[in-house]
Amino acid sequence: MLVLTRKKGESIMIGDTIEVVVLGSEGDAVKIGIKAPQQVQIYRSEIYEMIQVSNREATQSVGLVDKLSQWMKKPEKNGENDR
């Protein structure tokens, strides 16, 4: 982890297109601004983690649906036709 000290109004650059600006601080909270291209997705870390969990759950659900679908397509072993 890179640790930097910045004052109000100072910034850091991430690559060529993302700038993080210190806007101020109040108590334990620091207010920052992020200048980035519109196509760059920016999330608070707790929101990002919720999205990742949701995506993993959705992927698992799709896998279960696929397995169930395949199971339902299998012909019955007693020789009867599919219904």
Secondary structure as the mmCIF struct_conf table of DSSP 4:
data_model
#
loop_
_struct_conf.conf_type_id
_struct_conf.id
_struct_conf.beg_label_comp_id
_struct_conf.beg_label_asym_id
_struct_conf.beg_label_seq_id
_struct_conf.end_label_comp_id
_struct_conf.end_label_asym_id
_struct_conf.end_label_seq_id
TURN_TY1_P TURN_TY1_P1 LYS A 8 GLY A 9
STRN STRN1 SER A 11 ILE A 14
TURN_TY1_P TURN_TY1_P2 GLY A 15 THR A 17
STRN STRN2 ILE A 18 GLU A 26
TURN_TY1_P TURN_TY1_P3 GLY A 27 ASP A 28
STRN STRN3 ALA A 29 LYS A 35
TURN_TY1_P TURN_TY1_P4 GLN A 38 GLN A 39
BEND BEND1 VAL A 40 VAL A 40
HELX_RH_AL_P HELX_RH_AL_P1 SER A 45 LYS A 73
BEND BEND2 LYS A 74 LYS A 74
HELX_LH_PP_P HELX_LH_PP_P1 PRO A 75 GLU A 76
TURN_TY1_P TURN_TY1_P5 LYS A 77 ASN A 78
BEND BEND3 GLY A 79 GLY A 79
HELX_LH_PP_P HELX_LH_PP_P2 GLU A 80 ASP A 82
#
